Amino acid sequence: MMQAMPQIDSRDTPQAGSRRTIPYDYAFRYELTGEKGRVLKSTVTVSIEAPFVAVSIGYGVIPKVTPITFGPDPAILRPRVRLQDLTLENLLNALAAKLTATTATLKGETGPEAVFKNGLKLNPELAELALLTLGSGSPLPVEILENLFQVVGSPPEQIQFLYALFDDGSGRELQSEPILNIAGLGISNGDRPFRYFAQPITFAPRSTIRMEVTEVSDFTGELHVSLHGYKILGGAGTPTDIRRGTTRGRRR
């Protein structure tokens, strides 16, 4: 569970009519390689202008997929091949030949095990042309057949990672141990992809927020995590201190 940070100096507590708040997010970005157990660290520093109050946390992912296309070799099939004539054996042999003939390796989310787990699909660039031949019974052109299929990578919703937040300014850990993203945030397909903190967390100006992510799944791509909240302008000792003008007025 996230632990709420103690409130900062009472002079930085919002007062009706005297302080102004502005929406603000702090973002973290990570490059996931699919190496299980790999720990990634990222930090952001709260600006000097105002305290930051974190209200919720959320994330999103951008898969990094190198499309691997393949298709049966027309030379080993009969001259006229229709889409409905292809067999699973044809596809598996074609995939094996592709890997043997090139330097491509199906690792991580596109590994051999993932091919059977996640499946194959028609190459999006050729799918429409290939499907048009179903109704007419026409054979597939050679240039289409050779690159007709594509390996399906792991869906983004299968990504798993552990995350932990730290306030390096106070030395506090904001959880008892790293939290699994599915347990704390939800899955990345939009089903509860963020969570509200039980109590907003206040970070003082100049404090450093550190977030550690530990890879659990073999997903590769970009992970973006955001702390959603607001800044409280006009705090004592900040560039937006609302008392500065009043003090100058009194001295005059």
N, C-alpha and C positions, 0 to 999 in steps of 0.2 A: 504493500500500500504506500502511496505517496504521503510523505509527512509535510505538514504545513510549516513554513519557516516562521520564526517569531517576527513580529512587526518591528520595523525600523523606528528611528527616533520619532516621537510623537509630533514633532514639528512637521514631519512629512505625511501626516495623516490628512486626507482630503477634508476640507471644511466647505460647507455649503456656501456658494456665492464667492469664495475666495480662491479656489483652485480649479484648474481645468485639466481634463483628461483627454488623451487622444488614443485611438486604436493603434496597436503596434504588434508586429510579429517578429520573433527572432527565429532564424532558420539554420538548420544543420544539413549538410550534404555528405553522402558517403558513396564510395565506389565499391559495390559488392562483387566479389570474385567467385563466390560459390565454395570457398575454402572453409569448411566447417571448423568452428573454434577460433577463427581469426577475429581479433579484437580491433576495432576502429575507434579512434578518439577524435572529437572535434570540440572546439570552444568558441564562444561568442562573449564579447565584453559589453556590459550594459553601458550605454553612453553616459557622459558626465551630466547631461542636461536634466535628467529626471530618473526617479526609481521606475522599475518595470514590474508590473503585477501580472504574473502568468495565471490565466484562467483555465486554459485547456491545452491539450497536446494532441497533435494529429500527424499522419504521415501518408506518403504516396510513393509509388515506385515506377520507374521507367525501365522495362526489360531491355537488356542488351542481347539481341539475337542476330546472329549471322545466318541468314537463310541458307539452308543446304537443299538444293534441288537435285533431283535425279529422275531417272525413268528407265524402263526396259530397253535393252539394245535391240533396235529393229532387226539387226543382222541375225539374231538368234531366234527371232520369232517369224511366223509366217509373213509373207509380204504385205498382206492386208490385215491390219490389226484394229479391231474396234475397242472402244473403251470397256464394253461389257465382257470382252474376251480375256481381259487381264486377270491373272490370279494372284493370290497372296504370295505364292512362291516366286512369281515374276518380280514382284516388288521387293521382296527380301533379297533376292539375288542381285537386283539392280542397286540396292543400297550398299550391299557388301562390296560390289564392284566399284562403286563411287568412292568409298573410303580407301580401298586398296590403291586406286589409281591416282588419288590426290593426297595432299598433305593434311587435309581436313581431318580433325579428330572430333568425335562426338563425345564431349565431356560435359559434366555438370548437367545443366538442364537440357542439353541436347545429346546426352550420352546414349549408348545402345540400349541401356535399361529404360531410359526415358522415352525412346521411340515406341517401345511396346506399351509403356505406361500411359503416355500422352497421345500417341497415335501419329498417323500420317494424314495429309490432306492434299487436295489438288493445289497446284501452284496458282495463287490468286491471279497471276498475269495471264495464265492460259486456261483457267477453269471454264470461262464462258465459251471459248471456242471448242473446248473438248466436250462440254455438255451439249452443244448444238448437234454433235454427231450422233447422239443417242437416238433422237427421233428419226433421223434420216438413215441411220444404219451405215453411214459413210465411215471409211477407215480413217484412222488418225494420221495426219501428216508426220513425217519423220522428225521435223524440227520441233513439233509439239511433244511427241512421244518421249524424246530423250530428256526433257526437263518438266515432265507433266506433274510430278509429285514433289512435296516439300515436307521436311521433318517439322513436327509441331513441338515447340519449346514448352517449358513448364509455365502454366498459367500464373500471372502475377499473384493471384489469391493464395497460391501455395507457398509464398515466401514466409519464412520464419526467422526471427532474430530476437535476441535479448537486448534490452535497453536499460540504461541506468543514468540518472541525472545527479549532478553534484554542484553545490555552490562552493567554488574554490575560495571565494572571499571569506566565508565563515568556516570552511572545512566540513560542511555538513553533507551527508549522503541523504538523498530524498527518497530512499526505499531501503528495505532491509537486505535485499539482494536483487540482482538484475531481473527484470520482468519480461516474460515472453510476450511478444507483440500481440498475439491472438488473445491472451488473457487480459492485457491492459488496454489495447487499442482496437482490436477487431481485425478483420481481414481487409486486404487492399482493394477488394472489388466494390467498396462503398458501403459494406455492411458494418456500421459503427466504426469508421476509420479514425475516430478520435475519441477522447474522453475529457470530461470536465474534472478538474481536481476537486477533492472533497472540500477544500478550502483554498482560495487563491494564494499563490506563493509570491511574496514580495522580494525582489532583488534590488539591493541598493545601487546607486550610481557607482560606476567603475568596477563593480563586482564581475567576476568571470563565471559564466555558466558552462560547465563541461558535460558532454554527453558521450557515453561509451556504448557502442553497438557491437555485439558478438554474433557472428554469422552462425546460423543453425542449419539452414537449408542450402541446397546447391544452386540457388537462384543467383544469376549474374545481372547486374544493371545498376542504376542509380537509385539510391534511397534518399528521400527528402523528408525531414522531420521538422515540424514547426511548433513553436510555443506561441499560442495565441493569447493576447492580453491587451494591456494598455499602459501608457506612461502617465505619471502624475506630474504635471508641470507646476512650477512655482515653489518647489521645495527649498528649504533653508540650505545655503551653501552651494546651490546650483546656479548655472547661468540664467535660469528662468525664475530665480528667487523673487517672489512678488513683493517682498519687503524692501528691496533695494531702492526703488523709487521713493517709498515712504521715508526711508532713513535719510536719503539725500534731502528730501523736503524739510525734514525736521532740522537738519544742520543749517539750512538756509535761514 
